[in-house]
Amino acid sequence: MSQTDRLDEIPHDKLVATFCSGGDRANVAFAYLHTKGFDNARIIRAG
């Protein structure tokens, strides 16, 4: 099972945040979620 197989477990009606200490994976995850219709996705910046 890939991680994208679980996309239906992420709520569309709530704020979804992505985070990683370097920021690269968070950016990739954010972009992926945005293309899948998650308009409430945000990136939490490290710092």
N, CA and C of each residue as an Amber inpcrd file, in Angstrom:
protein
   141
   0.8530000  -1.1760000   0.0000000   0.0000000   0.0000000   0.0000000
   0.8970000   1.2360000   0.0000000   0.6390000   2.1200000  -0.9300000
   1.4030000   3.3700000  -0.9500000   0.6890000   4.4160000  -0.1040000
   1.3900000   5.4640000   0.2020000   0.8130000   6.5160000   1.0350000
  -0.3300000   7.2260000   0.3130000  -0.2880000   7.2640000  -1.0130000
  -1.3740000   7.9170000  -1.7450000  -2.6600000   7.1040000  -1.7080000
  -2.5610000   5.8250000  -1.3490000  -3.7660000   4.9970000  -1.2120000
  -4.6220000   5.4500000  -0.0340000  -4.0630000   6.2420000   0.8500000
  -4.7780000   6.6730000   2.0550000  -5.2820000   8.1200000   1.9460000
  -5.2540000   8.6620000   0.7580000  -5.6540000  10.0520000   0.5420000
  -7.0810000  10.3230000   1.0100000  -7.9470000   9.3330000   0.9110000
  -9.3390000   9.5140000   1.3190000  -9.5010000   9.6350000   2.8320000
  -8.4420000   9.3930000   3.5980000  -8.5050000   9.5360000   5.0500000
  -8.2530000  10.9750000   5.5110000  -7.8120000  11.8260000   4.6040000
  -7.5370000  13.2250000   4.9570000  -8.8200000  14.0210000   4.7800000
  -9.2470000  14.7450000   5.8120000 -10.5090000  15.4880000   5.7110000
 -10.3940000  16.6870000   4.7670000 -11.3880000  16.8530000   3.9190000
 -11.4260000  17.9990000   3.0050000 -12.0010000  19.2360000   3.6750000
 -12.6950000  19.0710000   4.7980000 -13.3910000  20.1850000   5.4230000
 -12.6130000  20.8050000   6.5890000 -11.3510000  20.4110000   6.7680000
 -10.5400000  20.9430000   7.8620000  -9.2070000  21.4290000   7.3250000
  -8.5440000  22.2460000   8.1040000  -7.2160000  22.7170000   7.7620000
  -6.2420000  21.5370000   7.7960000  -5.4450000  21.3920000   6.7620000
  -4.4470000  20.3250000   6.6680000  -3.0860000  20.9910000   6.6010000
  -2.1750000  20.5890000   7.4800000  -0.8420000  21.1940000   7.5220000
   0.2210000  20.1690000   7.1710000   1.2380000  20.6280000   6.4420000
   2.3920000  19.7910000   6.1440000   3.6040000  20.3980000   6.8240000
   4.5270000  19.5380000   7.2410000   5.7170000  20.0130000   7.9410000
   6.8680000  19.0390000   7.7300000   8.0490000  19.5780000   7.5510000
   9.2910000  18.8270000   7.6830000  10.3560000  19.8500000   8.0580000
  11.3850000  19.4160000   8.7430000  12.3630000  20.3630000   9.2760000
  13.1180000  21.1070000   8.1890000  13.3360000  20.4810000   7.0340000
  14.0420000  21.1520000   5.9420000  13.1180000  21.9260000   5.0260000
  11.8710000  21.5160000   4.9460000  10.8900000  22.2120000   4.1330000
  10.6260000  21.5790000   2.7760000  11.5610000  20.8050000   2.2600000
  11.3900000  20.2450000   0.9180000  10.2280000  19.2650000   0.8320000
  10.1580000  18.3320000   1.7510000   9.0620000  17.3440000   1.7210000
   7.7240000  18.0040000   2.0020000   7.7200000  19.0140000   2.8540000
   6.4760000  19.7330000   3.1290000   5.9760000  20.4300000   1.8710000
   6.8810000  20.9970000   1.1060000   6.4890000  21.6620000  -0.1450000
   5.9190000  20.6620000  -1.1480000   6.5510000  19.5040000  -1.2610000
   6.0700000  18.4680000  -2.1750000   4.6890000  17.9820000  -1.7350000
   4.5360000  17.7210000  -0.4440000   3.2470000  17.2500000   0.0820000
   2.1630000  18.3030000  -0.1220000   2.4910000  19.5640000   0.1370000
   1.5320000  20.6430000  -0.0610000   1.0870000  20.7110000  -1.5200000
   2.0450000  20.6720000  -2.4460000   1.7170000  20.7500000  -3.8700000
   0.8360000  19.5760000  -4.2890000   1.1550000  18.3850000  -3.7950000
   0.3590000  17.2070000  -4.1220000  -1.0680000  17.3530000  -3.5960000
  -1.1960000  17.7400000  -2.3350000  -2.5280000  17.9110000  -1.7600000
  -3.3250000  18.9740000  -2.5120000  -2.6570000  20.0570000  -2.8770000
  -3.3440000  21.1340000  -3.5960000  -3.8750000  20.6410000  -4.9430000
  -3.0950000  19.8150000  -5.6420000  -3.5640000  19.2880000  -6.9260000
  -4.7160000  18.3140000  -6.7550000  -4.8580000  17.7540000  -5.5650000
  -5.9460000  16.8190000  -5.2870000  -7.1710000  17.5050000  -4.6940000
  -7.1770000  18.8410000  -4.6880000  -8.3590000  19.5750000  -4.2610000
  -8.3910000  19.9960000  -2.8100000  -7.2860000  19.9080000  -2.1100000
  -7.2270000  20.3280000  -0.7170000  -6.8640000  21.8170000  -0.6730000
  -7.8780000  22.6580000  -0.7950000  -7.6530000  24.1040000  -0.8030000
  -7.2780000  24.6540000   0.5550000  -7.5180000  23.8890000   1.6190000
  -7.1780000  24.3390000   2.9740000  -5.8370000  23.7950000   3.4410000
  -4.9840000  23.3440000   2.5240000  -3.6620000  22.8380000   2.9000000
  -2.7140000  24.0220000   3.1430000  -1.8680000  23.8900000   4.1340000
  -0.8800000  24.9260000   4.4830000   0.4390000  24.2590000   4.8060000
   1.5090000  25.0290000   4.6760000   2.8440000  24.5700000   5.0550000
   3.2200000  25.2490000   6.3510000   3.6520000  24.4730000   7.3270000
   4.1730000  25.0210000   8.5760000   5.6820000  25.1360000   8.4030000
   6.1880000  26.3450000   8.4900000   7.6190000  26.5930000   8.2950000
   8.3970000  26.2480000   9.5570000   9.5500000  25.6260000   9.3860000
  10.4200000  25.3170000  10.5180000  11.0740000  26.6100000  11.0120000
  11.4080000  26.6050000  12.2670000  12.0930000  27.7940000  12.7350000
  11.9300000  28.1080000  14.1430000
